[in-house]
Amino acid sequence: MLSGNKGEWSEIYALFKLLGDKQLFAGDADLNKVEELFYPIIKIIRNESGGNFEYEINRDLVIISGGKEELRIPVKTFTEQSAKLLSTIKGSTGAFSIPEIETFMNSINCSSLKAKSTSKSDIRIVIHDQRINQTAELGFSIKSQLGGEATLLNAGKTTNFIYEIESSSFSIHDMEQVNTLFLIRGIKMSRDIKGRIKAIFEKNGNLKFITLEKDIFKNNLVLIDSLLPNILAEIVTTFFTSNLSSIKDLTENINTVNPLNYDNQFAHTFYEYKIKRFLTDVALGMMPSKVWNGIYDATGGYLVVKENGDVLCYHIYNRNQFEDYLFQNTKLETASSSRHEFGEIYEKNDKFYFKLNLQIRFK
């Protein structure tokens, strides 16, 4: 029996919902449906363990091919099944099974919750773009608001930024003293990152960005923009030394401070432009642990399953809307400092260093 969380069942919901709607609606930066901007769906392609299965829309029927025989299912059946599935997802917690839905899935050659994929694309859709009168097969990554907040950039040792503590008087004793600061929440104890940075400043220390812990991620960032490591290092530092967490607020803050001393006399939006480019590349293919060649995996963009059941498309053909959606709907978050080994001062070659970590999640 299939079992999955809300996010995993949302992938099946998106399949059913889109086949029932027969079209893909665009969304704006505030997650509202743009009624006048939609793409008729020609077919959806799903990669199962048994191969590719195609769900082609032909008027009021969905023709399913790829199995032993061609199946013909009324479109309204997918509308009914999506409504049942949405209701069950909303009323469930943790990992759960839905026998009735699984029976229907089996009848349409859909045997797994998550389509087999080695890229960031969760679903492939052939759409007709009426504006240019062309048909295109596009890969989309699915993000769901029905479950917990999805991550855009997962934390790891790969996303650690290394800072040198600049100070003429900082000592081993100071290091040991700062490293004793912890936060206690219930029975859990974690490193007090903000408290430790404050203590470093109080001891006349300053954090100077040096490099990233892993060269692959550093070079991926440099490929996007040569100064992107420095810009993100400023954003990470600001997050850990202020009450700001949203990407938009953090970017606006460093735009005002202008730590890289860009020429602002003509009001160029240097930081916003570069951060939007970074978010887009992460969303569509770039991973911290793999060499990034600039080629997108999710060639279409994002599908967002909203709490009300709408499935909205953020299409890279509408790049400005896609970038605005990412920019306005993401935030930084503190990951596990013990698991990813950051937030503790260490000494090397008579110098003191401190690591901070970057993790980005949807709001």
N, C-alpha and C positions, 0 to 999 in steps of 0.2 A: 504493500500500500504506500502511495506517495505521501510524504510529509514535508512541510516547508513552512517558513515564516511568512509574514504579510508581504514582505518585499518579493519573495520568490513566487508566491501565488499571484502577485501583481503582474508578472510576466505573462501568465496564462490569461489573466483578466484583460490585459492590453490586446492580446491576440483576438479574443472573443469580441471585445468591444469594437475594435477597428473593423472586423469582418461584418459586425452588425450595422455599424455606421456607414460603411462603404466609402468613407472619406476621412481624411486626416486634417484636423483643424490646427492652425497656427496659434501660438500664444504670444502675449506681449511680455514685457519685462516684469510686470506685476502679476503674472500667472493668470491673466484673463484671456478668455477665448476671443480670437479675432474672427468674427462671424464671416466677414467678407473674404478672408484668406484661407482657402482650403485646397487640398489636393485629392482628386478622385483616386481611390485605390484600385489598381488593376489586379494585383495578387500579392500575397504574403508568402515568403519562403522560410521554412523552418528546418533547421538542420538537426535531425534526430539521430540516435545511434544506428538506426536502420537506413540512413541516407537522407536526402533532401525530400521534403514533402511540400507541394505547392497548393495554396489555397486561393484559387482564382475566382474572382467575383464576376458573375454573368447574370446581370439584371437582379432577379430575386433569389438566385441560387449561388451557393459556394461550391465550386467544383474542386474536389480534392484529388490530386494525382501524386504518384510516387509509390503507392502501395501495389498490392496484387491486382486491385481493381479500382476503377475510377468511382468516386463517391459524389453524390449530389445532395447537399443539405440546404434547406431553406435558410435564407439570410436571417429571418425572424427567429430561428432557433438559436443563433448566436447571440441575438439581442436578449432573449429570455435567459440563456445560460449565463451571460455576463452580469445580468441583474442579480441572479441567485448567488453568483460567486462574489460580487461586491458586498452583498449583505452579509455573507458568511465571513469574509475577510475582516469586515469592520467589527464583527461580534466575537472575534477570536483573539487569543493571545498566544505567545510563544510559538512553538512548532505544532502544526495541526494537519489533520487529514480531512478530505471532503469526498467521501465515497461516491456520492451522486455525480459530482463533477468529474471525478476520475473515470467513472464508467463512460461518460460522454467523451472525455478526452481519448480514451481507448478506441471508441467507435470512429474517431476521425484521425487516427494514426498519430496522435499526440501522446507520447508515452513518458515524457519527463517534464518537470517544472521549468528547468532552465535549459534552453536550447544549447546544443553542443557548439562551443565557440572558443577560439584561441585568441580572439581580438576583443576590442571593447564593444563590438556590435552584439546586441542581444537579439535583434530581429532584423530581417531584411524585407523591405517593402518595395514593390514596383509601383510607382506613382505616375500620374500624368500631370505635368506642369502646364496648366492652361495658358499661362502668360507667354511661354516660349513654344507652346505646342510640341513638347517633347516628352518622351517617356524615359524614366531613369530608374535603375535598381539601386537603392540606397540602404546602408546599414545604420541602424539607430541603437543607441544605448538607452535602456529604460531606467528611469528613476521614479520611485513611488513615494507619495506622501501618506500612504495608508499605514505604513509601518514607522520605524524610527527614522531619524534623519540620516540620509545617505551621505557617504563620504565622496568627495571629489578627488582629493589627494590623500592616500593612506599614509600614516606615519610609519617610520622605520628608522633604523640607523642611517639609512640612505638619505633621510631628510633632516639630518642634524647639521646645524650651522655652528662653526667653531669661532669663538671670540677670545682674544687675548685680553687679560685684565691689565690695563695700563695703569701703573702706579709706581711711584718711587719708593713707597714704604710698605707695600703689601707683603705679608710674611706667611710662613708655614703655619704659624699660630693663628693668623687671620683666616687662612683656608680651613683649618680644622674647626674653628669657631663657626664660620658660615655654614659649613657642611652639617652642622648639628641641627639646623632649622628644618622642622617637619610640620606638616599639617595633619591633624587627627580628625577624621570624620567617622564617627561611630567606632567600629573596631579596626578601621583601615587607617594606615599611616602612609603619607606620601611626602615627597620632597616639596618644601615650600619654595617654589621657583621664584615667585614675586618677592617673597621675603628675603631670599638669598641675594637677589639682584639689588634690592634696597640696601642690604647690609654691605654689599661691595661698594656701592656709591657712598655710603656713610663712612667707609674706611678710605675715602678719597681715591677709589678705583674707578676705572672707566672701561666699558666693553668696546673693544675695537674688532670689527669683523676681519677674520683672517681668510677662511676658506670653508668649503663644505667637507663633511667627513668622507664622502664618497665622490671620487672624480667623475664617475659616469653621470651622476645627477648634475654636478657642477658644469660639465661640458654640455649636457643637454640644455641647461639654462643659457649658457654662453651662445649656443647655436641659435636660440630664439632671440637673444639680445645680449651683447657683450657685457652690459652692466646689470643684467637681471639678477645675478647672485647678490650684488650689493644692495639693490632695491629691495629684494625679498628679505635680506638680512635686517634692513631698517624696519620693515613691516613686522618681522618676527620680534625684534627688540621692543617696538612700540606696543605690540600686543601684550608682552610680558611685563611692561612697565606702566600700563595705563588701564582704563576700564573699557577701552575700545576692543571690539572683536570682529565686527563685520568688515569684509574686504573693502566695501565702499568707504566706510568711515576711516579705516586705517590708511587707505590710499589718499583720501582727501587730506588727512592729517600730514602725511609726508610730502604731499604736494605743497602744503603751506610752509612747512619747515624747509623743504628743498635741500635735503642733506647732500645731494650729489651736485649741487650748484649749477643746475641747468639754467640756460638763458631764458628767463621768464618774461622778457620785455614785450613779447607778442602774445602772451597768455597761451602758449602751447601746452597741451595736456600730456606732458611727457610720461608721467607716472601712470596715469589712468590708461593710456594707450598701451603701454608695455605690460601692465598687469592684465588687461583684457586679453592681450595676445597670449600671455602665459596661461590663463584660465582656459582659453579655447583649445590650446594645444594639449593641456592635461585632459580636458574633457574628451577629446577626439582621438587620443592615441599615445601621448607621451607618458611614460612611466619612469619613476626615479631610478629603477634598477636595470633598465634596458637602454641600450644606445638608441637615441632618437634620431631618425633620419628625416623627420618633417613630413612623413606620409601618414595621412589620417586613416585609422581603422574604421571608426564610425563615420562613414562618408556622408551620412544624411544629417546627423546631429543627435538631438535628445528627444525622447518621448517622456513626458512627465504625467504620471497617473495622479490626478488630484484627489483630494479627500471626497469631493462630490461625485467622483467617478469619471469626470471628463479626462480624456487623454489628449494632451496638447503636444504639438510638434514645435520644436525649436530647430529650425532648418538652417544649415550653413549657407544655403542660397540667400537667406535673409540674415547675413552675418551680423549686422548691427543689432538686430533684435536678440540674436543668440548671445552675443557678447554682453548686452545689457542684462539679459536674464541671469547669466553667470555672475556678473559683477554685483548685481543687487540682491542675489539670493544665496550668497556663500559667506562663510565666516571662518575664522581661525578657532582652533580648539586645542586644549592641552591634552596631549596623549600620555600614555604611561611612561613616566620618567625612568622607572626602574627597568622596564622591558626594553626601552629604546636607548637607555644609557645616556641620559642628558641631565642637566640641572645640578651637577656636582663639580666643584672646582678640582682640577688636578694640576700637578706640577710636572713640567718637562723641560729639561735643559735650562733650569733656573728661571723659567717663566711660568706664569699661571694662566690656565685656560678654563673656559666655561662653555658648555654646549647648550644650545637651545634647539627646539624641534619645530618643524612645520607640519601641521595637519590641517586640511581644509575640508569642511563639512557644509552641506546645504542647510539653510535655516528652516 
